[in-house]
Amino acid sequence: MGRFDYDSELIKALEAVYGSDVFNFLESLSRPPSRYYVRVNVLKASVDDVLRRLRDRGFEVFRDEVLDEAIYFPVKGPYEVPSAKWYVVADKKAAESVLLGSDLYVPGVIKGEFRKGVEVNVITEYGDVIAYGIAEIDSDSIGRVDRGIAVRVVKSRYDVVKIRELPEFKEGLIYPQSLPSMLVCALMDPKAGEVIVDMCAAPGGKTGHLVERSYGRALVYAFDHSKKKVERMVEELSRLGHIGRVKVFKADSRYLDVDFSWLRADKVVVDPPCSALGVIPKLYDSKRYSDIKVLSEYQFQFLKTAAKVVREGGLISYSTCTVTLEEGEELVERAINQLGLEVIEPKIRLGSSGITSAPWGMYLIRFHPHIHGVPGYFISLLRRRN
């Protein structure tokens, strides 16, 4: 079902990572992970309590084998989707959620022909049918209504628990987060009294995890340059009960060394905007190799500032939800040569090692969707040399 418009140079960049296996990688992008992970907010509930509550209501849910706070629901499918006379076209982001069984909300509707109460198919902009459901509004309402459910999904290509409808979500006991993303903060191992900076914090997943991992005793600073994203992050941190434990700022964190010159951190989390080639499932995507080069330069700006903000001997995590060498190993090598950083060995080993002949490559962590059944991801731990 996936439709990918990548130029020849980008395909070559992916071949540099995967060789002849690149087609298996591309094919895997349209499939969801085999497990849908959530993180238990251990400041509000124990993992055992959350598992018991869910299992008592009949949910199939399991504890992760490595990360104590991680639990997961099996992703089921693919299924055949029943046909309907009426249709609704969903935008890319909404369609990829509907593919996993989420309801279609009004902001994600592009167009359609339907009446309230009729059976409809939810389709992509390319006409691919991804779900069947019941319309909750008339198509005439599109443009006049800006919130609420447009289609209540009955059957989708894949089936995942509707996390945001669970009381555990509403109570702030859980947070949806991929396993690789959770691993970042587990590796950072935040401690009481440490000053920790999350440079690209929205929507707040890693920020909240830092709070929970330190049992609320670390001093966490969260930055993002977008007002809308900061507002969303504050809402999310409030739901988790963490807002009093985090200092949130709207700022371009590439200039923290100037705008917040007093700030010195023991640890810095750098998870900057990236090409998102590892994000799954993708229904369609369009990118050029030039995008990768621009993003790589942009990402280095965050690392450059992180190296100034972190104290000597302090730790920086650099991670991205993508798979190119340009946004991974090559950027790390540049940081080693230009920023006085060194790669250190992670205390937890998951996924695969880095793709480089350099000795520090064995300390890098990569996840590949077609191999590990999780989103494609890159993680490195860097220490500022004394």
FIKOLSE-868367 format. One line per field, with one value per residue (C-alpha): residue number from 0; residue in one letter; x, z, y. Coordinates in pm, whole numbers. Example, Ala and Ser with C-alpha at 12.3 -4.5 7.8 and 13.67 -1.06 7.14 Angstrom:
nr: 0;1
rest: A;S
x: 1230;1367
z: 780;714
y: -450;-106
//
This chain:
nr: 0;1;2;3;4;5;6;7;8;9;10;11;12;13;14;15;16;17;18;19;20;21;22;23;24;25;26;27;28;29;30;31;32;33;34;35;36;37;38;39;40;41;42;43;44;45;46;47;48;49;50;51;52;53;54;55;56;57;58;59;60;61;62;63;64;65;66;67;68;69;70;71;72;73;74;75;76;77;78;79;80;81;82;83;84;85;86;87;88;89;90;91;92;93;94;95;96;97;98;99;100;101;102;103;104;105;106;107;108;109;110;111;112;113;114;115;116;117;118;119;120;121;122;123;124;125;126;127;128;129;130;131;132;133;134;135;136;137;138;139;140;141;142;143;144;145;146;147;148;149;150;151;152;153;154;155;156;157;158;159;160;161;162;163;164;165;166;167;168;169;170;171;172;173;174;175;176;177;178;179;180;181;182;183;184;185;186;187;188;189;190;191;192;193;194;195;196;197;198;199;200;201;202;203;204;205;206;207;208;209;210;211;212;213;214;215;216;217;218;219;220;221;222;223;224;225;226;227;228;229;230;231;232;233;234;235;236;237;238;239;240;241;242;243;244;245;246;247;248;249;250;251;252;253;254;255;256;257;258;259;260;261;262;263;264;265;266;267;268;269;270;271;272;273;274;275;276;277;278;279;280;281;282;283;284;285;286;287;288;289;290;291;292;293;294;295;296;297;298;299;300;301;302;303;304;305;306;307;308;309;310;311;312;313;314;315;316;317;318;319;320;321;322;323;324;325;326;327;328;329;330;331;332;333;334;335;336;337;338;339;340;341;342;343;344;345;346;347;348;349;350;351;352;353;354;355;356;357;358;359;360;361;362;363;364;365;366;367;368;369;370;371;372;373;374;375;376;377;378;379;380;381;382;383;384;385
rest: M;G;R;F;D;Y;D;S;E;L;I;K;A;L;E;A;V;Y;G;S;D;V;F;N;F;L;E;S;L;S;R;P;P;S;R;Y;Y;V;R;V;N;V;L;K;A;S;V;D;D;V;L;R;R;L;R;D;R;G;F;E;V;F;R;D;E;V;L;D;E;A;I;Y;F;P;V;K;G;P;Y;E;V;P;S;A;K;W;Y;V;V;A;D;K;K;A;A;E;S;V;L;L;G;S;D;L;Y;V;P;G;V;I;K;G;E;F;R;K;G;V;E;V;N;V;I;T;E;Y;G;D;V;I;A;Y;G;I;A;E;I;D;S;D;S;I;G;R;V;D;R;G;I;A;V;R;V;V;K;S;R;Y;D;V;V;K;I;R;E;L;P;E;F;K;E;G;L;I;Y;P;Q;S;L;P;S;M;L;V;C;A;L;M;D;P;K;A;G;E;V;I;V;D;M;C;A;A;P;G;G;K;T;G;H;L;V;E;R;S;Y;G;R;A;L;V;Y;A;F;D;H;S;K;K;K;V;E;R;M;V;E;E;L;S;R;L;G;H;I;G;R;V;K;V;F;K;A;D;S;R;Y;L;D;V;D;F;S;W;L;R;A;D;K;V;V;V;D;P;P;C;S;A;L;G;V;I;P;K;L;Y;D;S;K;R;Y;S;D;I;K;V;L;S;E;Y;Q;F;Q;F;L;K;T;A;A;K;V;V;R;E;G;G;L;I;S;Y;S;T;C;T;V;T;L;E;E;G;E;E;L;V;E;R;A;I;N;Q;L;G;L;E;V;I;E;P;K;I;R;L;G;S;S;G;I;T;S;A;P;W;G;M;Y;L;I;R;F;H;P;H;I;H;G;V;P;G;Y;F;I;S;L;L;R;R;R;N
x: 0;292;377;726;861;1235;1489;1777;2031;1819;1779;2160;2189;1954;2150;2461;2284;2096;2262;2043;1812;1688;1370;1277;1331;1109;840;838;763;395;349;298;524;441;400;229;421;316;517;381;403;568;510;137;109;316;356;189;-115;-159;-120;-373;-628;-599;-603;-904;-1094;-981;-696;-405;-108;247;551;861;1152;1411;1262;1069;833;746;434;288;-25;10;-75;-315;-382;-378;-752;-982;-1189;-1560;-1673;-1915;-2103;-1983;-1627;-1414;-1065;-822;-494;-167;-127;-490;-492;-189;-370;-693;-492;-430;-793;-818;-1134;-1111;-1137;-1267;-930;-799;-1078;-989;-1317;-1591;-1948;-2149;-2435;-2442;-2516;-2420;-2150;-1834;-1487;-1194;-948;-612;-549;-442;-769;-642;-913;-785;-1096;-1473;-1693;-1998;-2010;-2073;-2132;-2258;-2001;-2158;-2017;-1656;-1510;-1778;-1691;-1335;-1338;-1497;-1518;-1599;-1598;-1623;-1405;-1552;-1293;-945;-654;-482;-620;-463;-618;-750;-505;-648;-989;-853;-915;-547;-457;-703;-570;-212;-95;39;205;221;588;797;1052;1355;1232;1198;1546;1700;1604;1674;2031;2059;1976;1870;1957;1828;1981;2102;2028;1894;1804;1567;1647;1366;1117;768;540;701;755;1121;1075;812;1028;1322;1097;973;1315;1453;1140;1080;1412;1607;1581;1448;1444;1229;1263;1077;1053;686;420;160;392;483;114;54;355;229;-110;60;289;-14;-201;95;115;465;412;542;858;964;1070;921;1042;946;1286;1505;1741;2012;2088;2069;2433;2339;1979;2029;2399;2368;2247;2486;2361;2479;2295;2140;1885;1909;1632;1613;1385;1489;1382;1162;1241;1213;862;607;353;378;103;302;607;803;1160;1479;1841;1883;1637;1870;2171;1982;1852;2198;2333;2034;2084;2452;2355;2172;2466;2705;2501;2455;2834;2852;2567;2675;2942;3280;3233;2860;2646;2459;2216;2174;1887;1669;1376;1554;1811;2050;2423;2413;2185;2356;2712;2846;2705;2850;3192;3171;3081;3383;3620;3481;3301;3527;3282;3343;3109;3055;2924;2552;2455;2164;2213;1918;1885;2200;2534;2627;2732;3092;3438;3534;3585;3312;3059;2994;2860;2595;2243;2028;1679;1557;1181;1216;1454;1341;971;995;1039;1375;1587;1942;2083;2425;2561;2826;3041;3208;3578;3753
z: 0;65;-204;-175;-394;-320;-573;-695;-465;-159;-270;-298;54;178;-16;170;486;364;42;-147;157;82;-81;232;429;195;200;582;599;520;803;1167;1445;1570;1921;2023;2323;2606;2901;3252;3455;3763;3963;3953;3936;3935;3619;3794;3885;3529;3383;3631;3552;3178;3200;3432;3147;2897;2723;2585;2722;2815;3000;2791;2841;2902;3003;3328;3256;2904;2829;2491;2310;2012;1677;1483;1110;823;770;475;501;404;115;157;-85;75;135;337;233;527;529;571;947;1020;771;933;1268;1118;961;1318;1423;1550;1480;1216;1369;1188;1148;951;690;346;165;112;24;316;557;931;1025;692;640;489;379;495;207;148;-97;-341;-306;-91;141;499;716;738;982;1057;977;1282;1082;735;467;448;796;673;709;953;1234;1365;1625;1719;1551;1180;1139;1415;1283;1301;1099;993;817;1152;1503;1802;2133;2124;2384;2422;2514;2804;3156;3226;2959;3087;3440;3322;3405;3057;2764;2408;2309;2091;2249;2084;2207;2562;2542;2502;2851;3002;2871;3002;3349;3507;3875;4162;4163;3803;3565;3241;2922;2656;2355;2117;2379;2220;2248;2582;2565;2662;2899;3095;3090;3239;3523;3587;3564;3821;4038;3998;4161;3857;3744;3388;3134;2823;2514;2186;1939;1842;2057;1949;2031;2368;2455;2359;2565;2871;2832;2808;3105;3304;3219;3350;3663;3578;3501;3841;3791;3453;3350;3002;2766;2416;2258;1967;2149;1887;2074;2434;2488;2405;2525;2838;2892;3263;3186;3255;3232;3353;3066;2739;2524;2153;1939;1657;1352;1104;779;977;733;1019;1125;1061;927;629;369;141;158;-67;-2;-183;-90;-68;223;408;360;481;785;871;888;1097;1339;1383;1505;1799;1879;1861;2121;2336;2355;2492;2743;2893;3162;3114;3152;3096;2875;2551;2383;2011;1854;1544;1408;1078;921;695;763;704;1004;1212;1198;981;1214;1518;1352;1284;1650;1762;1535;1586;1920;2165;2218;2250;2209;2520;2562;2644;2956;2773;2437;2203;1825;1609;1616;1404;1040;1043;1061;1344;1679;1842;1591;1817;2081;1853;1847;1538;1497;1157;1101;879;1126;1473;1412;1559;1402;1241;1494;1568;1918;2033;2375;2368;2651;2658;2707;2994
y: 0;235;491;638;915;917;1042;826;994;919;558;539;678;406;143;261;145;-162;-277;-524;-537;-184;-315;-510;-192;13;-255;-253;119;69;-184;-86;-217;-565;-421;-98;36;263;386;351;671;521;837;766;386;71;-134;-430;-220;-91;-439;-579;-307;-364;-744;-739;-570;-833;-652;-852;-659;-758;-630;-556;-792;-515;-181;-208;82;-37;-241;-328;-438;-677;-517;-740;-758;-688;-734;-692;-375;-391;-173;117;342;665;782;1023;1132;1170;1360;1172;1204;1118;829;668;676;542;258;136;164;522;718;989;1335;1641;1822;1522;1526;1663;1599;1342;1261;1128;1188;1143;782;621;358;506;406;615;648;814;1096;824;634;346;212;191;166;124;310;522;895;1110;1431;1535;1616;1964;2025;2005;2352;2464;2222;2217;1939;1609;1269;1266;885;629;348;-2;-197;-93;-262;-313;-334;-161;-64;293;418;768;629;424;557;488;743;1002;955;1012;662;584;760;616;594;365;133;306;645;509;361;708;826;486;518;875;738;1070;1111;1323;1670;1660;1948;1799;1986;1852;2070;1968;1864;1877;1686;1602;1226;1225;1518;1325;1014;1206;1321;968;805;1051;1014;1385;1476;1602;1964;1930;2215;2164;2383;2412;2700;2655;2820;2564;2273;2420;2458;2094;1985;2171;1997;1658;1719;1836;1516;1317;1532;1659;2026;2138;1934;2082;2432;2483;2755;2865;2921;2819;2587;2632;2955;2838;2931;3292;3333;3118;3175;3088;2736;2449;2094;1757;1591;1710;1529;1615;1467;1723;1739;1472;1308;1065;784;535;632;355;298;533;532;759;982;1217;1325;1421;1363;1740;1732;1497;1723;2031;1842;1712;2066;2173;1882;1967;2314;2155;1928;2223;2412;2103;2067;2423;2384;2050;2057;1890;1517;1561;1340;1416;1179;1234;1041;1054;853;803;572;765;777;1152;1201;933;803;1086;1349;1172;1156;1528;1592;1388;1580;1930;1949;1767;1480;1108;811;604;251;223;28;-136;-304;-344;-335;-338;-158;142;126;246;93;329;151;363;227;-72;168;319;176;130;-10;-129;-179;-487;-654;-545;-477;-125;220;291;477;594;651;766;862;1133;1265;1604;1543;1723
//
